[in-house]
Amino acid sequence: MGFTHLHVHTEYSLLDGAARISDLVARAAELNMDALAITDHGCMYGVIDFYNECRKKGIKPIIGMEAYVAPKSIYEPTNVREYAHLILLCKNETGYKNLMKLSSIAFVDGFYYKPRIDYDLLEKYSDGLICLSACLAGDIPRALLNEQYEEAYALARRLKGVFGDDFYIEMQNHGIPEQQTVLPRLAALAKELGIKTVATNDIHYVGRDDAEAQDALLCIQTGHFVDETNRMRMEAEEFYVKSEEEMLKRFSGYEEAVRNTAEVAEKCDLEIELGGRHLPGFTAPDGMDNETYLRKLCSEGMLRRFGENPSKEYTDRLEYEIGVISKMGFIDYFLIVWDFIHYAKTHGIPVGPGRGSGAASIVAYTLDITDLDPIKYNLLFERFLNPERITMPDIDVDFCYERRQEVIDYVVRKYGADHVAQIITFGTMAARAVVRDVGRVLRVPYNEVDKIAKLIPQMLKITLKQALEMVPELKELYDGNETYKKLIDLSMKLEGLPRHASTHAAGVVISSSPTMELVPLQRNEDSITTQFPMGTLEALGMLKMDFLGLRTLTVIHDCCEFIKQRGIDAPDFVKLGFDDKNVYDLICSGDTIGIFQLESAGMTNFMMQMKPGCFEDIIAGIALFRPGPMEQIPRYLEGKQDSSSVTYLHDKLRPILGTTYGCMVYQEQVMQIVRDLAGYSYGRSDLIRRAMSKKKHDVMEKERANFINGIVEEDGTVSVPGAVRNGISASVANKIFDEMTDFASYAFNKAHAACYAVVAYRTAYLKYYYPVEMMTALINSFIGSADKIADYIYYCRKRGFKILPPDINRSEPHFTVENGAIRFGLVAIRNVGEEAMAEMLKERETNGPFKDFGDFLSRADGVNKRMIEGLIKAGCFDGMGVTRLWLMQNYEAEMNAAASEKKRRESGQMSLFDLFGEDDSAGYKTEAPKGGEEYSVNDLLSMEKEALGIYISGHPLMEYESTIRLLSTDCKRLAEADGSSSLNDNDRVTVAGILGGVRTRQTKSGSGFMAYGVIEDMTGQVEFAAFPAVYTKYRELFSEEIPLKITGRLSMREDKSNTIMVDEIAPLEKAERYRLYLRFNSDTASKKERVVQTLRRYPGEHEVVFFDETTGRQQLAPRELCVSGSEQLIEIAGNLLGRDNVKFVKLK
């Protein structure tokens, strides 16, 4: 064995290492190296990926880490950023386990700027580890460099005492002056103490030509620019994968140190078990074995779901699934999942109806893990658990987002805190983001970087290489400008590298042994997470569960609680079914606000076109409305509206594609096609689906032949008949296979779409039958988000729901339903502390409503001046008949008087009431007058806005509403535009509203002052900016009180909020009258009813006239069809009739 690199930083030395593991190992293989180490800074993030890649290339993987060592115990408090480097390498499994412990302790207990261990811990967990003294940042080289020889020799003796012959003095030579100084000193120390030396190169990138990219990466990490002189940088371009010859040349005179690396590599012999299973055991009650218990639970569930005589199809499917589950060894898995879901349901924690392919299991359905009958909706078990591809099942579960942690806490209690951890995830440098990062450190002007970044298509996982091939304009810039070429070339070297680590939103791992014995851990804020991401954990055989928090489940639960408060039973969704016509009519009408998965503008329009009439339609809609499948939407809609247009390449496709009108929509349909047309088993069919979805072209071409002609084994047995044997011509079979191949890469899992459809149907049902309760629950789910609350309150007002202001005697912490109206909650008021509010409500519940303002002051403990002011401005005392003007002028004096009175009573002093024998028990009594002078309406509204973040009793723009609808685009729509709709970057837009947060500052160029802030209408707000020329011209109009109309260009940046770059401003005038003319011809006459339905959704003041082109007659529509000037209405009507047939005409 020759020279081996023992000091290697991969991409997982975050924002420091630029060496991708795959490239690193490939380069080592090119250099005919037998072994290679990984020693990332303080972590083990990439060790399994590295291990697998090395094995693939026939290279011995040496697992290690460059540890950070604290000068004192990590358990001693410190405020000094002191640590040294030290290389640790695993000789064997014992060393690997000890390295995991050290890395875990460093993160969990020793983290102070870096994950740190100390020398005592190193001594405790030294077995099976090799130690190298590290680079110039190691304690020994640092001491020698500073001529602190005693300290260096003492530490070397200590480490030799701990590691024996497994401690080596590390020597580096990158041409750095300090290294030249310390090399002979290291050699002398090693010789005197009898310690062997090893030569290393501090690898941070693969090839010498990657140095510039790694330098840019360092600048991204530190926030500096590449051309800065006084910044952190690598001192030379020597930190790459060198050959043995290069190392011998660099270490002339120290050749033995180069040769000794082979000795270290020989000592390392680690086998990491992959594909094993580390599931915790489940203990069935009453001494039952686990399979018997599972069967018992499934039998009880079958009785509960289907009664005493379920059909043979169901009992056979159950028996088949249990057989597969047992054979694959996953009985315990299902019991573990059943157990925590059972806990949640028996403790009132809302659980979703299912998620992902797990909903395809009848076992899961009978265990109440899911709520969807997989046989009724033709969901394939093999899509979930394939007997021909043994991998861990994956049942993801949605819980109420407010109580999800309770379920995790239960799992922690049941299996032990040391057996449960959350899972790490890595944010990577995606194509657009890396261009922006590199552009910044190269000081490329922002507008130029922005232009390049926006030319990169917004597609999932797109690479810069693909973008250059797809976008001619981008390729033109790349080829024609050296700066842009350098920017993109450096970005390509860095794209896809991990940028930061965080905690996976839902992933939890549960292990049979203490987690730290199986994987390294770290602390991310308040949670303990694995250092390995989800895919690595699955490869190691760890039980990974997704405990997802779904806001909509909380909304459904809270809505049902409001329904119960009315004294009626909440819907039993399990028994309800999916056949209520009113629910589908609501969805078809476009009134989808608050309906799960269906409330986006695009999805709403799709539902209106699709007109779902059954549950299968909702499933299909959810599966179709995503990139890729969207291409099938026109064909699907045509087939749904005209069954005669549906065609099939072969009649055997009819039962498979019939529910989707001849379109391939689901992954399960691919599996059915290869099974029913070519005779594949379902297990094999899932393997084909996976190959197609991952575009494994070699596998797909092999399977094309199998699909068409079948598979005949050597003994003549036909294992797969093939399409031709089943009566399908080879040419038709080829076409079917082509269509499957085109479709499968973006096909959607039907089971997952069906689970989403269940939640969508339930929310739509609640919205139709209990709209006030539903909207109240929805608003409560967004407490803390004033913009979302404002959106929903605006919608409620349009629907005619009464919104009641906060009231000190009626409001609860959250929004409530009160006599068919929505009462504002106290928790949404700014400066109202939760503890003080809780005490106040407890006092109100115990001793009754507050009689007046003075009574409130004397009884409500813990309220301060800011809280009182917030309550006054929000209108909480309006119900007491006292004006806000009087309260704002007098509340501080009243508070002081109430406090003095309370202090007097507590000290036992007598008052006039005591002298004359009158009752003083009520406490302080205010002299607040009823009625009297009050603020103006606009002032009151401004107070509400300040206290609540929204207007509640009205809106300053109400009298201008018709004008705004007619003349401008909604602020909300502008703020949320992302280029995927009709609004794009640099579009000229007009918006009307009131300015807020107006500030001015001098421009960077010093050319004058500019103004910026937000403009708000009744839908929301969007940012604006006005440069000096515009600001100077319209200075007097930049007021926060005057309703304005502003025109400008929409600026959409990925790193900033959408902004209107203003070029014109004018005062907003009251509404003018318009008339909407709609022209019908012979082609569009049949669409009149759909047009009328659309008009009803946009009520307003403007008359509508129908003009029939074939007869020449025009008709004024009934008054109830008068409309607003909504831009969306014009767009929809234009789509139906043709834009030239829709005209808004101003009346004189």
Sequence and secondary structure as in RCSB ss.txt:
>XXXX:A:sequence
MGFTHLHVHTEYSLLDGAARISDLVARAAELNMDALAITDHGCMYGVIDFYNECRKKGIKPIIGMEAYVAPKSIY
EPTNVREYAHLILLCKNETGYKNLMKLSSIAFVDGFYYKPRIDYDLLEKYSDGLICLSACLAGDIPRALLNEQYE
EAYALARRLKGVFGDDFYIEMQNHGIPEQQTVLPRLAALAKELGIKTVATNDIHYVGRDDAEAQDALLCIQTGHF
VDETNRMRMEAEEFYVKSEEEMLKRFSGYEEAVRNTAEVAEKCDLEIELGGRHLPGFTAPDGMDNETYLRKLCSE
GMLRRFGENPSKEYTDRLEYEIGVISKMGFIDYFLIVWDFIHYAKTHGIPVGPGRGSGAASIVAYTLDITDLDPI
KYNLLFERFLNPERITMPDIDVDFCYERRQEVIDYVVRKYGADHVAQIITFGTMAARAVVRDVGRVLRVPYNEVD
KIAKLIPQMLKITLKQALEMVPELKELYDGNETYKKLIDLSMKLEGLPRHASTHAAGVVISSSPTMELVPLQRNE
DSITTQFPMGTLEALGMLKMDFLGLRTLTVIHDCCEFIKQRGIDAPDFVKLGFDDKNVYDLICSGDTIGIFQLES
AGMTNFMMQMKPGCFEDIIAGIALFRPGPMEQIPRYLEGKQDSSSVTYLHDKLRPILGTTYGCMVYQEQVMQIVR
DLAGYSYGRSDLIRRAMSKKKHDVMEKERANFINGIVEEDGTVSVPGAVRNGISASVANKIFDEMTDFASYAFNK
AHAACYAVVAYRTAYLKYYYPVEMMTALINSFIGSADKIADYIYYCRKRGFKILPPDINRSEPHFTVENGAIRFG
LVAIRNVGEEAMAEMLKERETNGPFKDFGDFLSRADGVNKRMIEGLIKAGCFDGMGVTRLWLMQNYEAEMNAAAS
EKKRRESGQMSLFDLFGEDDSAGYKTEAPKGGEEYSVNDLLSMEKEALGIYISGHPLMEYESTIRLLSTDCKRLA
EADGSSSLNDNDRVTVAGILGGVRTRQTKSGSGFMAYGVIEDMTGQVEFAAFPAVYTKYRELFSEEIPLKITGRL
SMREDKSNTIMVDEIAPLEKAERYRLYLRFNSDTASKKERVVQTLRRYPGEHEVVFFDETTGRQQLAPRELCVSG
SEQLIEIAGNLLGRDNVKFVKLK
>XXXX:A:secstr
    B  B  TTSTTT    HHHHHHHHHHTT SEEEE  BS  TTHHHHHHHHHHHT EEEEEEEEEE SS TT
S   S   EEEEEEE SHHHHHHHHHHHHHHHHTS SSS EE HHHHHHT TTEEEE  STTBHHHHHHHTT HH
HHHHHHHHHHHHHGGGEEEEEE SS HHHHHHHHHHHHHHHHHT  EEEE  BSSSSGGGHHHHHHHHHHHHT  
TT SSS   SSS  S   HHHHHHHTTT HHHHHHHHHHHHH       S         GGG  HHHHHHHHHHH
HHHHHH SS  HHHHHHHHHHHHHHHHHT HHHHHHHHHHHHHHHHTT  B S  GGGGG HHHHHTTS  S TT
TTT  HHHH  TTS       EEEETTTHHHHHHHHHHHH GGGEEEEEEEEE  HHHHHHHHHHHTT  HHHHH
HHHHHS   TT  HHHHHHH HHHHHHHHH HHHHHHHHHHHHHTT EEEEEEEEEEEEE SS HHHHS EEEET
TEEEEEEEHHHHHHTT EEEEEEEEHHHHHHHHHHHHHHHTTS    HHHH S  HHHHHHHHHT  TT TTT S
HHHHHHHHHH   SHHHHHHHHHHSSTTGGGGHHHHHHHHH GGG   SSGGGHHHHGGGTT   BHHHHHHHHH
HHH   HHHHHHHHHHHHTT HHHHHHHHHHHHH EE TTS EEE  TGGGT  HHHHHHHHHHHHHHHTT B H
HHHHHHHHHHHHHHHHHHH HHHHHHHHHHTTTT HHHHHHHHHHHHHHT  EE   TTT  SS EEETTEEE  
GGGSTT  HHHHHHHHHHHHHH S  SHHHHHHH TT  HHHHHHHHHTTTTGGGTB HHHHHHHHHHHHHHHHH
HHHHHHHT   HHHHTT   TT       SB     HHHHHHHHHHHHSS  S  TTGGGHHHHHHH   HHHHH
H  SSSS  TT EEEEEEEEEEEEEEE TT S EEEEEEEE SS EEEEEE HHHHHHTGGG  SSS EEEEEEE
E  TTS  EEEEEEEEE      EEEEEEE TTTGGGHHHHHHHHHTSEEEEEEEEEETTTTEEEE  GGG E  
 HHHHHHHHHHH GGGEEEEE  
